[in-house]
């Protein structure tokens, strides 16, 4: 286990080139799950948990780790399974999502695998809205499930998706931009809806894609119709972690395609604490916004419309 812990600490900087590393873990059964190592701060054996009155039933308690109090969410219960009973042999994955740090209680932690985003596929059709999967991949003939952590966190503590009244009063798109659309690319249905709701304050049409490849193909279709994608699309707001093609690769493809390269790209991601600013410059993104603050996002999108 110490090897895994050391590896997590040393390798969280792997980004770009459409590659990622997944930390594999199990909950109660044989099914393996994965989480992007880039989101993981630390993995440790479950410490003593302190119960908090009136806490959400999915939160098993809080742990005091390196001077910080961290809520610990039972991932098995959060995805509709039975609670993890054997805390003495369980583990906590400390991860950062949406500007906050959480602990995810899991049954066991196994190893790290290195793979390509194009090997990460959307969930099978028919999984439905109740599914907690955001993607799947295959490792050694076994299906690895990648959970929609943003959906889990939103069910425990819903985020405010409305821009403030003060900002809403100041948002004013120029008349020559009124016919353009905002394009959103995000693999999480919850995140797509959050972004869409926040940006409706701009009063523009919005189009969405479920991953980078789908977004790139649609943007190329629009460019074929107009000659230049910016004749119709004002700004692309893209997640970074997406199956088939990540946001870095999507941005690089856009900036290297003549009919797309003038499109303004805002990377909008929960990779906030350990985000690699050098990658933004390398792929040519125009802006980076950490998830999720409606006022910041709406302000950034309006800024790039006005340029």
C-alpha positions in Angstrom: 0.0 0.0 0.0 2.8 2.4 0.7 3.8 2.1 -2.9 0.4 3.3 -4.0 0.5 6.2 -1.6 3.9 7.3 -2.8 2.8 7.0 -6.4 -0.3 9.2 -5.9 1.9 11.9 -4.4 4.5 11.7 -7.1 2.4 11.4 -10.2 -0.5 13.9 -9.9 1.1 16.1 -12.5 0.3 13.8 -15.4 -1.9 15.8 -17.8 -2.0 16.5 -21.5 -1.5 14.3 -24.6 -5.0 12.9 -24.0 -3.7 10.6 -21.2 -4.6 10.1 -17.6 -3.9 7.8 -14.7 -6.7 6.1 -12.7 -6.5 5.0 -9.1 -8.5 1.7 -8.9 -10.6 0.9 -5.9 -13.5 -1.3 -4.7 -16.5 -0.6 -2.5 -18.3 -3.6 -1.1 -18.2 -6.1 -4.0 -15.9 -7.3 -6.8 -16.6 -4.3 -9.1 -13.6 -2.0 -9.6 -14.0 1.7 -9.9 -11.6 4.4 -10.9 -10.8 8.0 -10.0 -8.4 10.3 -11.8 -5.1 10.5 -9.9 -4.9 14.2 -10.7 -7.8 14.8 -8.3 -6.3 12.8 -5.5 -4.4 14.5 -2.7 -3.8 11.4 -0.5 -4.9 7.9 0.2 -4.8 6.6 3.8 -6.2 3.9 5.9 -9.5 5.0 7.5 -8.8 7.0 10.7 -11.3 7.3 13.5 -14.4 9.1 12.4 -16.3 11.6 14.5 -20.1 11.7 13.9 -21.7 15.1 13.5 -25.4 15.7 14.6 -27.9 16.0 11.7 -25.3 15.2 9.1 -26.3 13.7 5.8 -26.7 10.0 6.1 -24.1 9.5 3.3 -21.5 11.3 5.4 -20.1 8.7 7.8 -18.4 11.4 9.9 -15.5 13.7 9.8 -11.8 12.9 10.0 -9.1 15.2 11.4 -6.2 15.0 8.9 -3.1 17.2 9.0 -4.9 20.0 10.8 -7.9 19.9 8.5 -11.4 18.6 9.3 -12.7 16.6 6.3 -16.1 15.1 5.7 -16.0 11.5 4.8 -18.6 10.2 2.3 -19.4 6.6 2.0 -19.2 6.0 -1.8 -21.0 2.7 -1.6 -24.0 4.3 0.1 -23.8 7.4 -2.2 -24.3 5.2 -5.2 -27.2 3.2 -3.8 -25.2 0.3 -2.2 -24.9 -0.9 1.3 -22.7 0.9 3.8 -19.0 0.0 4.2 -19.0 -1.8 7.6 -15.4 -2.8 8.1 -13.9 0.7 8.8 -10.8 -0.8 10.3 -9.8 -2.2 6.9 -11.3 0.5 4.8 -9.5 3.4 3.1 -10.2 7.1 2.5 -9.3 8.8 -0.8 -8.8 12.5 -0.1 -9.7 14.4 -3.2 -10.4 17.9 -4.3 -13.6 18.8 -6.2 -15.2 22.1 -6.8 -12.9 24.1 -4.6 -13.4 21.9 -1.6 -11.7 18.8 -0.1 -13.6 15.6 0.6 -12.8 12.1 1.8 -14.3 9.2 0.0 -14.7 6.0 2.0 -13.9 2.9 -0.1 -13.5 -0.8 0.8 -10.1 -1.2 -0.7 -7.5 0.6 -2.9 -5.6 -1.4 -5.5 -3.3 0.2 -8.0 -2.8 2.9 -10.5 -3.2 2.4 -14.3 -2.0 4.6 -17.1 -4.4 4.9 -20.1 -5.6 7.2 -22.8 -8.8 9.3 -22.7 -9.8 7.8 -26.0 -10.0 4.4 -24.1 -12.5 6.0 -21.6 -15.9 5.6 -23.0 -19.3 7.1 -22.1 -21.6 4.9 -20.0 -23.5 2.2 -22.0 -26.8 3.4 -23.4 -29.7 2.6 -21.1 -28.0 3.3 -17.8 -30.5 6.1 -17.3 -30.6 9.3 -15.4 -30.4 7.5 -12.1 -26.9 6.1 -13.0 -23.9 7.4 -11.1 -21.5 6.6 -14.0 -19.8 9.2 -16.0 -17.6 6.9 -18.0 -16.3 3.3 -18.3 -13.1 1.7 -19.5 -11.7 -1.8 -19.9 -8.7 -3.1 -18.1 -7.5 -6.7 -18.6 -11.0 -7.7 -19.9 -12.7 -6.2 -16.9 -15.0 -3.2 -17.0 -13.9 -0.3 -14.8 -16.6 2.2 -13.7 -15.8 5.9 -13.3 -18.3 7.6 -11.0 -19.9 11.0 -11.5 -18.6 12.5 -8.4 -20.1 15.9 -9.2 -23.5 14.3 -9.1 -22.8 12.6 -5.8 -21.6 15.8 -4.2 -24.5 17.8 -5.6 -27.0 15.3 -4.1 -25.4 15.7 -0.7 -24.9 19.5 -0.8 -26.5 21.1 -3.9 -24.6 24.0 -5.4 -26.3 27.4 -6.1 -26.4 27.7 -9.9 -27.9 31.2 -10.1 -25.9 34.3 -10.7 -26.3 37.0 -8.1 -29.0 39.7 -8.6 -26.3 42.4 -8.8 -24.4 40.6 -11.6 -27.6 39.7 -13.5 -28.5 43.4 -13.6 -25.0 44.2 -15.1 -25.0 41.4 -17.7 -25.6 43.0 -21.1 -24.6 41.3 -24.3 -23.9 43.6 -27.3 -26.5 43.5 -30.0 -24.0 42.0 -32.6 -23.5 39.0 -30.3 -27.2 38.2 -29.7 -27.5 35.6 -32.4 -24.4 33.6 -31.2 -24.5 30.6 -29.0 -22.5 29.4 -26.0 -21.2 25.9 -26.5 -20.7 23.7 -23.4 -18.8 20.4 -23.3 -18.9 18.3 -20.1 -19.4 14.6 -19.4 -21.3 15.1 -16.2 -25.0 15.7 -16.7 -25.2 17.5 -13.4 -22.3 19.8 -14.4 -23.8 20.5 -17.8 -27.0 21.6 -16.2 -25.2 23.7 -13.6 -23.2 25.5 -16.3 -26.3 25.9 -18.5 -28.4 27.4 -15.8 -25.7 29.8 -14.7 -25.2 31.0 -18.3 -28.9 31.5 -19.1 -28.5 34.9 -17.4 -26.6 36.0 -20.5 -29.8 35.5 -22.6 -28.1 33.5 -25.4 -28.8 30.2 -26.9 -26.8 27.3 -25.5 -25.7 24.0 -27.1 -24.1 21.1 -25.2 -21.9 18.1 -25.9 -21.2 15.1 -23.6 -17.4 14.9 -24.4 -14.6 16.5 -26.3 -14.9 14.4 -29.4 -18.6 15.1 -29.7 -17.9 18.8 -29.2 -15.2 18.8 -31.8 -17.3 17.1 -34.4 -20.2 19.4 -33.9 -18.0 22.5 -34.0 -16.6 21.3 -37.3 -20.1 20.9 -38.6 -21.0 24.4 -37.7 -17.8 25.7 -39.3 -18.7 23.9 -42.6 -22.0 25.7 -42.6 -20.6 29.2 -41.9 -16.9 29.1 -43.0 -15.7 30.1 -39.5 -17.2 28.7 -36.3 -17.1 32.1 -34.6 -19.8 33.3 -37.0 -22.2 31.2 -34.9 -20.4 30.2 -31.7 -19.2 32.9 -29.3 -17.4 30.9 -26.5 -16.7 27.3 -25.7 -16.9 26.3 -22.0 -15.2 23.0 -21.7 -14.5 20.5 -18.9 -11.1 19.0 -18.9 -11.8 15.4 -17.8 -14.0 13.8 -20.5 -14.2 10.4 -22.1 -12.9 9.8 -25.7 -11.2 13.3 -25.8 -10.2 15.5 -22.9 -10.5 19.2 -22.7 -6.8 19.8 -23.3 -6.8 17.8 -26.5 -10.1 19.4 -27.6 -8.5 22.9 -27.1 -5.4 21.9 -29.0 -7.4 20.6 -31.9 -9.5 23.8 -32.0 -6.5 26.0 -32.0 -4.8 23.9 -34.8 -7.8 23.9 -37.1 -8.0 27.1 -39.2 -11.8 27.3 -39.3 -12.0 26.8 -35.5 -8.9 28.5 -34.2 -10.5 31.9 -33.5 -13.0 30.4 -31.0 -12.5 31.5 -27.4 -12.0 28.5 -25.1 -12.7 28.7 -21.4 -11.6 25.5 -19.5 -14.0 25.0 -16.6 -12.9 22.2 -14.3 -13.0 20.8 -10.7 -9.2 20.3 -11.0 -8.8 23.5 -8.9 -6.2 22.8 -6.2 -3.5 21.1 -8.3 -4.3 22.6 -11.7 -1.3 23.0 -14.1 -1.4 26.5 -15.5 1.4 25.6 -17.9 -1.0 23.2 -19.7 -3.5 26.1 -20.4 -0.8 28.0 -22.2 0.5 24.9 -24.0 -2.8 24.0 -25.6 -3.8 27.6 -26.2 -6.8 27.9 -23.9 -8.0 31.5 -23.4 -9.1 31.2 -19.8 -9.4 28.9 -16.9 -12.2 28.9 -14.3 -12.4 26.5 -11.3 -15.8 24.9 -10.7 -18.2 26.1 -9.6 -19.0 29.8 -9.1 -21.9 31.1 -11.3 -20.8 34.8 -11.1 -17.2 34.1 -12.1 -18.3 31.8 -14.9 -20.9 34.2 -16.4 -18.4 37.1 -16.1 -15.7 35.2 -17.9 -18.0 34.2 -20.7 -19.3 37.7 -21.2 -15.7 39.0 -21.2 -14.7 36.8 -24.1 -17.8 37.7 -26.0 -16.9 41.3 -25.7 -13.3 40.8 -27.1 
